[in-house]
Amino acid sequence: MIKVTFIGHSCFALDNSKQKILIDPYITGNPVAKSTKEQKKADFILVTHGHGDHLGDAISLAKENKAMIISNFELCTYCQNEGVKNVHPLHIGGGRDFPFGSVKLTIAHHGSTLGDKLQYGGNPVGFIIRTDGKTLYHAGDTGLFLDMKLIGELDKIDLAMLPIGDNFTMNISDAIKAVEFLKPKKAIPMHYNTFDLIACDPGEFADGIKPLGTEGIILDFGESYELK
């Protein structure tokens, strides 16, 4: 069983009862984030790209928890230069086994810069995460792309986490098409309602994927779901 907690925006906490994983820990300064002290604990921190609303608290939480940051090579190097002692760099198409299971990096069509000087943060990515006998896909910030079909063919996805908020990422209709390509058993919408610019109704997404045979799971900020 994997406990999946939607902290807000694109941030999720995964707990397989042995290891704790944080994805895109944008918590400080996030107007909708709801997390407990326990949910800020992590053994591993996965970061999709360098924008502040995704890198977020990764560096401080990695230091506090002595956690490993997993991301692309450039972003891992940046975090290492900022004092994070434990990083593991990957790149798109590459994967690696870890104590909780494995991670593989996928394409994401977006940008990736760091700070006010817009330092290059490497390619944006998504994650295929295998743990406790389940396969999860966190798409990161991305538009719709045809290779999602290939991702769905290579990995039978139990749970997909997909952005729906438009403007910077897919909108709802594109996210529904993404579900058609990926064919996950369940899908959780993300990257919406953090700001007015990405406001939308997640119920529209959940209703739209029902005919595709995928269960839409809408989590309130701070709410958890048990993937069995």
Protein Blocks (a to p, Z undefined) as FASTA:
>chain_A
ZZdddfbhjaccddehlaccdehiafghpakbccdfklmgcfbdcdfbfcfklnmmmmmm
mmmnopacdddfklmmmmmmnopabdcdddehiacddfklpaddddddddddehjkopae
bjaddddddeehiacddebjadddfklmmmmmmpccfbdcddfkgmjlccfklmmmmmmm
nopabdcdehehkbmklgccfklmmmmmmmnopacddddehiacddZZ
